[in-house]
Amino acid sequence: MHGIGNDFVLIDFLRDGHLDCDLAVASQKLCDRHFGVGADGLILVERSSDMLQMRMYNPDGSESEMCGNGLRTFARLCQDRGYAKDLFPVQTGAGVLEVTCLSEGTVLVNMGQAILSPSEIGMVDTNVPTFVNQDIGGGLKGTAVSMGNPHLVIFVNDVTAVELDREGPRFEHYSKFPNRANVHFVQVISRSEITIRTWERGAGITLACGTGACASVVAAFLNELTERLVNVNLPGGKLEVNYFENGTVQMTGTAEYAFEGVSSTLL
């Protein structure tokens, strides 16, 4: 499945049973675009006590706390298979989040509170209460936001001019993020519209990042560049993000099927 081009292999443990293998290795094999299925991540459909649970692994085998586009695909699959109604909670690595399945494959996600404290984001050696519009070297300034996973947002005049395959890895490993960061280069189009290019931690260049879109809207508002309700353009499509006054973030976008298959040999 994919959320505006951010694609995932979903394995339904509720229907098909668990994999008898190392899940980190399974993710590396399944996400490989030459020798596997090919994806930006592996998502597992599970249940934690009385609640549906989403777990996600990156293509490098690391487990991610959260993925906004992935959560939308998870929500649509669970609704389509009768595991939940239109509105339901999901246990994620970033806590319990509420999803609402709307019409025509559109899913609204209450992403919870945007986290601005550097220590809670997972940063070190910042000495500031919030990491907003801070010097990060090379003539650039960055803003750090966590949506359950760490993001570094960098505003530029033209996102198409960014050498993403070079700048992405450099800032993913920026020294103040010991556990690495998702990196987003953002161009402000208007007070209600931005355009993003993304380098995802553990995945590289992706066509979209839901948590990154949310973090970018929060960062844009904190830098007084946009209002709170923003349309976000990503290479794979569009999202609508609303950053409320109480600090919570809401994201709306599509979730689509690509194909289904069965393999007895890949793993």
Summary of the structure (lengths in Angstrom):
residues: 267
radius of gyration: 17.7
end to end distance: 19.8
largest distance: 52.7
contacts: 937
relative contact order: 0.17
helix: 21%
strand: 39%
